[in-house]
Each structure stands twice: as C-alpha cells, then as structure tokens.
Amino acid sequence: MDPDRSPLAGLAAVISAHLAEWAETSAYVELAIYGTDDAPAIAGTIDAFCRRELGAGVARGLFHQSSVGAVTGVVLEDGRRLVIK
C-alpha cells in the first residue's frame, strides 16, 4: 500500500488540517496530551491505543478538534465508529 494512502496518513491529514487552523499559536493541547504537535505521530498514538485497547487499528479518520481538550473520530478496521476523548 502507498504510505500516503494508508489509514494513518488519512488520519494524520485530518489532524494536520485542524492544527493548521491554529497556525498563529502553538498546539498546546496536543503538546500536553500527546507530547507532540506532529500529526503523523499523534495518528500513530491513536492507532496504537485502538489496537491495544480495542483490538483493531484505525481504518479512517473522521475528525479531530481541540480547544480545552481533544476529541478524534475514527472508523476502526472492524467497522466500529469511535470517538476518542
């Protein structure tokens, strides 16, 4: 599979698009929660969590928003739709 078309690349693109909205400031929430503001690294952390805790990886990213906290919507490989807060 082309790495740019992988499910994690898609989730990273969703996260990156949201972070671009905050271009004038640092991504303080992502830095506090994930220790980074790197979208591919955040996507990898979310995927690892889903695999470890739910037994399925991310198939597709739906949304990512942050303000005081962060919330990400994904579809898992087994078809479950999930919101991670």
PyRosetta script that sets phi, psi and omega in degrees:
from pyrosetta import init, pose_from_sequence

init()
pose = pose_from_sequence("MDPDRSPLAGLAAVISAHLAEWAETSAYVELAIYGTDDAPAIAGTIDAFCRRELGAGVARGLFHQSSVGAVTGVVLEDGRRLVIK")
pose.set_psi(1, 138.9)
pose.set_omega(1, 176.1)
pose.set_phi(2, -63.5)
pose.set_psi(2, 124.3)
pose.set_omega(2, -177.8)
pose.set_phi(3, -57.0)
pose.set_psi(3, -30.6)
pose.set_omega(3, 179.5)
pose.set_phi(4, -73.8)
pose.set_psi(4, -12.1)
pose.set_omega(4, 179.1)
pose.set_phi(5, -110.1)
pose.set_psi(5, 8.9)
pose.set_omega(5, -179.4)
pose.set_phi(6, -71.4)
pose.set_psi(6, 158.1)
pose.set_omega(6, 177.8)
pose.set_phi(7, -57.2)
pose.set_psi(7, -38.3)
pose.set_omega(7, -179.6)
pose.set_phi(8, -69.6)
pose.set_psi(8, -34.0)
pose.set_omega(8, 175.7)
pose.set_phi(9, -63.7)
pose.set_psi(9, -38.1)
pose.set_omega(9, 177.2)
pose.set_phi(10, -65.0)
pose.set_psi(10, -44.2)
pose.set_omega(10, 177.6)
pose.set_phi(11, -64.9)
pose.set_psi(11, -41.9)
pose.set_omega(11, 178.4)
pose.set_phi(12, -60.5)
pose.set_psi(12, -37.5)
pose.set_omega(12, 178.1)
pose.set_phi(13, -65.0)
pose.set_psi(13, -39.7)
pose.set_omega(13, 177.7)
pose.set_phi(14, -63.1)
pose.set_psi(14, -45.3)
pose.set_omega(14, 180.0)
pose.set_phi(15, -65.1)
pose.set_psi(15, -45.3)
pose.set_omega(15, -179.3)
pose.set_phi(16, -60.2)
pose.set_psi(16, -40.3)
pose.set_omega(16, 178.5)
pose.set_phi(17, -61.6)
pose.set_psi(17, -40.6)
pose.set_omega(17, 178.0)
pose.set_phi(18, -67.1)
pose.set_psi(18, -44.9)
pose.set_omega(18, -179.1)
pose.set_phi(19, -61.4)
pose.set_psi(19, -31.1)
pose.set_omega(19, 178.5)
pose.set_phi(20, -64.0)
pose.set_psi(20, -26.4)
pose.set_omega(20, 177.5)
pose.set_phi(21, -66.3)
pose.set_psi(21, -22.7)
pose.set_omega(21, -178.2)
pose.set_phi(22, -103.0)
pose.set_psi(22, 28.0)
pose.set_omega(22, -172.8)
pose.set_phi(23, -55.7)
pose.set_psi(23, -29.3)
pose.set_omega(23, -177.6)
pose.set_phi(24, -78.2)
pose.set_psi(24, -16.3)
pose.set_omega(24, -178.3)
pose.set_phi(25, -132.3)
pose.set_psi(25, 167.1)
pose.set_omega(25, 175.5)
pose.set_phi(26, -73.7)
pose.set_psi(26, 158.4)
pose.set_omega(26, 177.6)
pose.set_phi(27, -85.8)
pose.set_psi(27, 70.2)
pose.set_omega(27, -173.6)
pose.set_phi(28, -57.7)
pose.set_psi(28, -40.8)
pose.set_omega(28, -177.4)
pose.set_phi(29, -66.2)
pose.set_psi(29, -47.3)
pose.set_omega(29, 179.4)
pose.set_phi(30, -62.5)
pose.set_psi(30, -39.9)
pose.set_omega(30, 177.5)
pose.set_phi(31, -62.6)
pose.set_psi(31, -40.0)
pose.set_omega(31, -179.7)
pose.set_phi(32, -70.1)
pose.set_psi(32, -39.3)
pose.set_omega(32, -175.8)
pose.set_phi(33, -82.9)
pose.set_psi(33, -48.8)
pose.set_omega(33, -171.7)
pose.set_phi(34, -103.7)
pose.set_psi(34, -10.7)
pose.set_omega(34, -178.4)
pose.set_phi(35, 76.9)
pose.set_psi(35, 10.1)
pose.set_omega(35, -179.2)
pose.set_phi(36, -158.5)
pose.set_psi(36, 159.7)
pose.set_omega(36, 170.9)
pose.set_phi(37, -115.0)
pose.set_psi(37, 19.1)
pose.set_omega(37, 178.5)
pose.set_phi(38, -85.0)
pose.set_psi(38, 112.8)
pose.set_omega(38, -174.8)
pose.set_phi(39, -56.7)
pose.set_psi(39, -45.6)
pose.set_omega(39, 178.0)
pose.set_phi(40, -61.6)
pose.set_psi(40, -36.1)
pose.set_omega(40, 178.4)
pose.set_phi(41, -67.7)
pose.set_psi(41, -40.9)
pose.set_omega(41, 177.2)
pose.set_phi(42, -63.1)
pose.set_psi(42, -44.6)
pose.set_omega(42, 177.7)
pose.set_phi(43, -59.1)
pose.set_psi(43, -41.7)
pose.set_omega(43, 178.3)
pose.set_phi(44, -63.8)
pose.set_psi(44, -38.5)
pose.set_omega(44, 177.9)
pose.set_phi(45, -65.6)
pose.set_psi(45, -43.1)
pose.set_omega(45, 178.7)
pose.set_phi(46, -64.2)
pose.set_psi(46, -44.3)
pose.set_omega(46, 178.4)
pose.set_phi(47, -61.3)
pose.set_psi(47, -44.4)
pose.set_omega(47, 179.5)
pose.set_phi(48, -61.6)
pose.set_psi(48, -41.5)
pose.set_omega(48, 177.0)
pose.set_phi(49, -59.7)
pose.set_psi(49, -47.9)
pose.set_omega(49, -178.4)
pose.set_phi(50, -62.1)
pose.set_psi(50, -42.9)
pose.set_omega(50, 179.2)
pose.set_phi(51, -63.4)
pose.set_psi(51, -45.6)
pose.set_omega(51, -176.8)
pose.set_phi(52, -68.9)
pose.set_psi(52, -46.4)
pose.set_omega(52, -172.2)
pose.set_phi(53, -91.3)
pose.set_psi(53, -25.5)
pose.set_omega(53, -173.6)
pose.set_phi(54, -121.1)
pose.set_psi(54, -7.4)
pose.set_omega(54, 175.8)
pose.set_phi(55, 77.4)
pose.set_psi(55, 13.9)
pose.set_omega(55, 178.6)
pose.set_phi(56, -150.2)
pose.set_psi(56, 142.9)
pose.set_omega(56, 179.4)
pose.set_phi(57, -87.5)
pose.set_psi(57, 175.2)
pose.set_omega(57, -179.9)
pose.set_phi(58, -75.0)
pose.set_psi(58, 129.1)
pose.set_omega(58, 174.4)
pose.set_phi(59, -99.1)
pose.set_psi(59, -29.9)
pose.set_omega(59, -176.7)
pose.set_phi(60, -161.5)
pose.set_psi(60, 139.4)
pose.set_omega(60, 173.8)
pose.set_phi(61, -89.9)
pose.set_psi(61, 136.5)
pose.set_omega(61, 179.7)
pose.set_phi(62, -102.8)
pose.set_psi(62, -46.5)
pose.set_omega(62, -179.8)
pose.set_phi(63, -162.8)
pose.set_psi(63, 162.7)
pose.set_omega(63, 172.7)
pose.set_phi(64, -149.0)
pose.set_psi(64, 128.4)
pose.set_omega(64, 177.5)
pose.set_phi(65, -138.1)
pose.set_psi(65, 146.1)
pose.set_omega(65, 174.4)
pose.set_phi(66, -144.3)
pose.set_psi(66, 151.6)
pose.set_omega(66, 175.9)
pose.set_phi(67, -155.8)
pose.set_psi(67, -88.5)
pose.set_omega(67, 173.7)
pose.set_phi(68, -87.4)
pose.set_psi(68, -28.3)
pose.set_omega(68, 175.0)
pose.set_phi(69, -136.6)
pose.set_psi(69, -170.1)
pose.set_omega(69, 179.0)
pose.set_phi(70, -130.9)
pose.set_psi(70, 147.3)
pose.set_omega(70, 176.9)
pose.set_phi(71, -140.3)
pose.set_psi(71, 136.3)
pose.set_omega(71, -178.8)
pose.set_phi(72, -132.8)
pose.set_psi(72, 134.5)
pose.set_omega(72, 176.1)
pose.set_phi(73, -106.8)
pose.set_psi(73, 134.5)
pose.set_omega(73, 179.9)
pose.set_phi(74, -140.3)
pose.set_psi(74, 161.6)
pose.set_omega(74, 166.9)
pose.set_phi(75, -110.7)
pose.set_psi(75, 129.8)
pose.set_omega(75, -179.9)
pose.set_phi(76, -84.5)
pose.set_psi(76, 164.6)
pose.set_omega(76, -179.7)
pose.set_phi(77, -58.0)
pose.set_psi(77, -27.7)
pose.set_omega(77, 179.8)
pose.set_phi(78, -90.5)
pose.set_psi(78, 6.9)
pose.set_omega(78, 175.8)
pose.set_phi(79, 96.0)
pose.set_psi(79, -11.6)
pose.set_omega(79, 178.8)
pose.set_phi(80, -66.6)
pose.set_psi(80, 140.7)
pose.set_omega(80, 174.3)
pose.set_phi(81, -100.0)
pose.set_psi(81, 135.6)
pose.set_omega(81, -168.5)
pose.set_phi(82, -139.6)
pose.set_psi(82, 141.2)
pose.set_omega(82, 170.7)
pose.set_phi(83, -114.4)
pose.set_psi(83, 126.6)
pose.set_omega(83, -178.7)
pose.set_phi(84, -110.6)
pose.set_psi(84, 122.8)
pose.set_omega(84, -179.5)
pose.set_phi(85, -116.0)
pose.dump_pdb("model.pdb")
